Amino acid sequence: MNYIERIRESGLVGCGGAGFPTYVKAGSKVEIVIANGAECEPLLHKDLELMIKEPEAVVSGLLQLQVSTGAKKAIIGVKQKYEEKLSGLKNAVKNTNIEIHWLGDFYPTGDEYVLVYETTGRLIPPQGIPLDVGIVVNNVETLRNAFYASELKPVTHKYISVVGAVKNPSTFFVPVGSSFADAIQLAGGATVPEYAIFVSGIMMGTLTFDTSLPITKTCAGLVVLPVDHRLVKRKVRNEQSMNRIGKSACDQCSYCTEFCPRYLLGYDVQPHKVMRSLGFTATGEAIWNQYAQLCCACGLCTLYACPEDLYPKEACDRAKADLKAKGIKWQGKREVKVHPLGTGRRVPLKKLMSKLGITQYDVPAHFSDKKLSPSSIRLPLSQHIGVPATPIVRIGDRVTLGQKVADVPQDKLGAPIHSSINGIVTKINEEIEIKAS
C-alpha cells in the first residue's frame, strides 16, 4: 500500500475537530502544510503533552504530509508561552525545513481561519477551507497518528486530558471506546459528588451527564465541573428560554460582534444582528439570519462578550440550521479585510477563564503513563465526517487489538474502525460493543 492507502486503512481522522478523514487531505496538492498545536480550549493540554512526549512522531508525520501534498513549506503553530517546555520539538525540527510559528495566548488561536492568517497572512475565502488558499491544516495528534499509520499501525488509542473537578488532572493515552467513567477514575475520580462533563472543551464542546459514553477518535478531553457551576446551568437551559431572554434583554450593544474572531478577520459575521431575528417575523428572520452563516461557533460572544449573559452563539446556531433547512445559501461579500482593531480585541485565555469562573481548575495536566484497561469498549460506527462504517464482525466473534471491525466502501467518504482491546463482540447496533477477554 502507498502512503495515502495506509492512512485510509488506519482509520485516521482529524483529532482536533469534526473528524474529517485524513487520507483526503493527504491526497491534496498544496503550497503549505500546517500542524495545529494551538490548543486554545481552556484547561485542555493534550496537544501540549503530546508534543512534549512524542515530538519526533509529530515532526515525522508533518514531513510525510509535506511530501504527500508536494508542499514547499511546513509550519507548526504553537503558543509562545510553551516554548521552554517544547525543547524536544525544537530539536526535532533541526535539519528540516519546518518552521515553528509562535502564537499568542488568546482565544481562539486554534480556529483554522485564525491559525492560517496568523502563520501565513492568508485569508480563507468566506465559507471556504484552507485548501482554497493552498494550505492543508492538521492537528498535531493527527500527524502523530499519520506517522504510525505509515507503519501500518491503526488508530486504537487516544490522547485526552481529564481536568476540572478531578483529584489528579492529567493527560492519558487511552483505548478508543473506553467510558468517560473509566477515564475520570484514572484521574483519581471527581472531587464533587455530582458533576457534569464538557466533552472536548467548554467553549465548543458538548455537555453530558452520562458517564457511560465512550471516548471517540475526536475526543480532546473531559472537563469535569460541579452540577451547580454557572456554565453547566447556562448550558442546560432550553432554546425557548434562551430566545425569550434574548428577545427581552438584548439592547443591541454589539459587543458580541465587536469581539467576534471572524468579524475581526474581516468576515461578515454580526451576532448582534442575528439576535434581532428573535423579535421579528419569519420574513425578518431571513434578513437577519444571513449574518450568522460565517460564524465558527467558538462561543466567545455567548460566554465572554455579552454583558447581559445572553446567547448570541446559540442564536447563530439556530439561524444557520434554519437557512440550511430552507436551502438558502450564503451570498454575502467576498472581499475580506482585517479589522484595524483586530489584534487589540483579542481575548487572552487567562481573562477568558476568569470570566468563565474556572480559574481554580487552571492547573497543569501532565502526561501520566497510567494504563486504562477497560472491561469493555463501545465503538460508535460514526466517529467521523462521512458515512458511518459498516460492521464486518458478528456477535460472538473474538477480536484482537488493532483488528478492523468496521469499514467504509472505497467510493465513500469515511474511515474504518479498529478494536482497541482483545475481546469478544457482544453487541452491534449504532455501536460495536466488545467485552475484554
Secondary structure, DSSP 8 states (H G I E B T S, - for coil): --HHHHHHHTT-B-SSSS--BHHHHHT---SEEEEE----STT--HHHHHHHH-HHHHHHHHHHHHHHHT-SEEEEEEEGGGGGGGHHHHHHTTTSSEEEEEE-SEETTTSHHHHHHHHH-----TT--GGGGTEEEEEHHHHHHHHHHTTT----EEEEEEEESBSS-EEEEEETT-BHHHHHHHTT-BSSSSEEEEET-TTTSEEE--TT-B--TT--EEEEEETTSHHHHHHHS-HHHHHHHHHHH-----HHHHT-HHHHHT----HHHHHHGGGS-HHHHHHHGGGGTT-----HIIIII-TT---HHHHHHHHHHHHHHTT------------TTTGGG-EEHHHHHHHHT-GGG-----B-------SEEEEES--SSSS--EE-S-TT-EE-TT-EEEE--TTSS---EE-SSSEEEEEESSEEEEEE-
